[in-house]
Amino acid sequence: MTVNQQQPIGSGFGASTTAEEILHGTNLSGVTAIITGGYSGIGLETVRALASAGAEVLVPARDTARAGAALAGIDNVRIERMDLMDPCSIDDFAALFLATGQPLHILINSAGIMAAPLVRDKRGYESHFSTNHLGHFQLTARLWPALRQAEGARVVSVSSWGHRQSPVLFEDPNFVHRSYDRMSAYGQSKTANILFALALDKRGRDEGVRAFSVHPGSIAGTGLGEHLSFQELQAAGVIDGAGNPILDPSRNLKTAQQGAASSVWCAVSPQLEGMGGVYCENCDIAPLVENTEAVTRNEAARRIGSLALGVMPHAVDPEAAERLWSLSEQLTNVDFTIKGEQ
């Protein structure tokens, strides 16, 4: 990515656009997609939209019974078991897909956790970093042959406004030597999602694979906020006193269908042809935040539904992206070397 790419292109869509509207008139027959987190929230709506347009969609799921119930009645969808915090299950899932010989045209890394208490995977890695970033890094690496085979694939990393909460703390990403803070842990993982897309696109563009990251908006009731109390959600401005979601796309308070739109736009839009490595929101490329000090000072910027648009410089720093790539290879023991990598 070059700096001048991280600016809106005037897509004609906006915060209230739905995934269905993005795909109006689009025929995705012959397209294969894998969507993590595809059985709840915006992931489910992403699956519904792509499958309705004719794509064959594979949904990896830790809880296959729950996934089956959520996806019942949607055609063109298959479910296979996978747990993002279990490296062996990631390898097994990817091997099963590669054995089909199918190309993979779209990979949307949508699964995630937020504000969870301190939990570690079997390797000792903190759960936000393990689930939201490292699991998707390994999955993308294992599926790389199928992405290359598509000769025009796109990888979408679902990030968040939460990347403003923290850069990647390379000296201690797993909270071994520092006090655990659940929102900092979430923010670090969301920054990692953006940096991963930046580094992946740099490596994949000559192989026909482009990568994007997105902020879907704030969507209450998806399950992502299960670790937040009623009082915290109300203080954040996403629910009212009766617990009902507050909907106001102008403040990024969206329905799940609207939240899925940016992921779908990044996955299929011809407007992004020849581009990649950019962070997007509201179905357009987001601007770069220039006055980061003001964002840090602004208490309103800590309210989920009141955030200004844009991506923080720490999340699109090429040096940080390269450092994260090396760290991710080290922590996952995955050699994600791409042919032609510079």
Secondary structure in CASP SS format (residue, H / E / C, confidence):
PFRMAT SS
TARGET T0000
AUTHOR 0000-0000-0000
METHOD secondary structure of the structure
MODEL  1
M C 1.00
T C 1.00
V H 1.00
N H 1.00
Q H 1.00
Q C 1.00
Q C 1.00
P C 1.00
I C 1.00
G C 1.00
S C 1.00
G C 1.00
F C 1.00
G C 1.00
A C 1.00
S C 1.00
T C 1.00
T C 1.00
A H 1.00
E H 1.00
E H 1.00
I H 1.00
L C 1.00
H C 1.00
G C 1.00
T C 1.00
N C 1.00
L C 1.00
S C 1.00
G C 1.00
V C 1.00
T E 1.00
A E 1.00
I E 1.00
I E 1.00
T E 1.00
G C 1.00
G C 1.00
Y C 1.00
S C 1.00
G H 1.00
I H 1.00
G H 1.00
L H 1.00
E H 1.00
T H 1.00
V H 1.00
R H 1.00
A H 1.00
L H 1.00
A H 1.00
S H 1.00
A C 1.00
G C 1.00
A C 1.00
E E 1.00
V E 1.00
L E 1.00
V E 1.00
P E 1.00
A E 1.00
R C 1.00
D C 1.00
T H 1.00
A H 1.00
R H 1.00
A H 1.00
G H 1.00
A H 1.00
A H 1.00
L H 1.00
A C 1.00
G C 1.00
I C 1.00
D C 1.00
N C 1.00
V E 1.00
R E 1.00
I E 1.00
E E 1.00
R E 1.00
M C 1.00
D C 1.00
L C 1.00
M C 1.00
D C 1.00
P H 1.00
C H 1.00
S H 1.00
I H 1.00
D H 1.00
D H 1.00
F H 1.00
A H 1.00
A H 1.00
L H 1.00
F H 1.00
L H 1.00
A C 1.00
T C 1.00
G C 1.00
Q C 1.00
P C 1.00
L C 1.00
H C 1.00
I E 1.00
L E 1.00
I E 1.00
N E 1.00
S C 1.00
A C 1.00
G C 1.00
I C 1.00
M C 1.00
A C 1.00
A C 1.00
P C 1.00
L C 1.00
V C 1.00
R E 1.00
D C 1.00
K C 1.00
R C 1.00
G C 1.00
Y C 1.00
E E 1.00
S H 1.00
H H 1.00
F H 1.00
S H 1.00
T H 1.00
N H 1.00
H H 1.00
L H 1.00
G H 1.00
H H 1.00
F H 1.00
Q H 1.00
L H 1.00
T H 1.00
A H 1.00
R H 1.00
L C 1.00
W H 1.00
P H 1.00
A H 1.00
L H 1.00
R H 1.00
Q H 1.00
A C 1.00
E C 1.00
G C 1.00
A E 1.00
R E 1.00
V E 1.00
V E 1.00
S E 1.00
V E 1.00
S C 1.00
S C 1.00
W H 1.00
G H 1.00
H H 1.00
R H 1.00
Q H 1.00
S C 1.00
P C 1.00
V C 1.00
L C 1.00
F C 1.00
E C 1.00
D C 1.00
P C 1.00
N C 1.00
F C 1.00
V C 1.00
H C 1.00
R C 1.00
S C 1.00
Y C 1.00
D C 1.00
R H 1.00
M H 1.00
S H 1.00
A H 1.00
Y H 1.00
G H 1.00
Q H 1.00
S H 1.00
K H 1.00
T H 1.00
A H 1.00
N H 1.00
I H 1.00
L H 1.00
F H 1.00
A H 1.00
L H 1.00
A H 1.00
L H 1.00
D H 1.00
K H 1.00
R H 1.00
G H 1.00
R H 1.00
D H 1.00
E H 1.00
G C 1.00
V E 1.00
R E 1.00
A E 1.00
F E 1.00
S E 1.00
V E 1.00
H E 1.00
P C 1.00
G C 1.00
S E 1.00
I C 1.00
A C 1.00
G C 1.00
T C 1.00
G C 1.00
L C 1.00
G C 1.00
E C 1.00
H C 1.00
L C 1.00
S C 1.00
F H 1.00
Q H 1.00
E H 1.00
L H 1.00
Q H 1.00
A H 1.00
A H 1.00
G C 1.00
V C 1.00
I E 1.00
D C 1.00
G C 1.00
A C 1.00
G C 1.00
N C 1.00
P E 1.00
I C 1.00
L C 1.00
D E 1.00
P H 1.00
S H 1.00
R H 1.00
N C 1.00
L E 1.00
K C 1.00
T C 1.00
A H 1.00
Q H 1.00
Q H 1.00
G H 1.00
A C 1.00
A H 1.00
S H 1.00
S H 1.00
V H 1.00
W H 1.00
C H 1.00
A H 1.00
V H 1.00
S C 1.00
P H 1.00
Q H 1.00
L H 1.00
E C 1.00
G C 1.00
M C 1.00
G C 1.00
G C 1.00
V C 1.00
Y E 1.00
C E 1.00
E E 1.00
N C 1.00
C C 1.00
D E 1.00
I E 1.00
A C 1.00
P C 1.00
L E 1.00
V C 1.00
E C 1.00
N C 1.00
T H 1.00
E H 1.00
A H 1.00
V H 1.00
T H 1.00
R H 1.00
N C 1.00
E H 1.00
A H 1.00
A H 1.00
R H 1.00
R C 1.00
I H 1.00
G H 1.00
S H 1.00
L C 1.00
A C 1.00
L C 1.00
G C 1.00
V E 1.00
M C 1.00
P H 1.00
H H 1.00
A H 1.00
V C 1.00
D C 1.00
P H 1.00
E H 1.00
A H 1.00
A H 1.00
E H 1.00
R H 1.00
L H 1.00
W H 1.00
S H 1.00
L H 1.00
S H 1.00
E H 1.00
Q H 1.00
L H 1.00
T H 1.00
N C 1.00
V C 1.00
D C 1.00
F C 1.00
T C 1.00
I C 1.00
K C 1.00
G C 1.00
E C 1.00
Q C 1.00
END
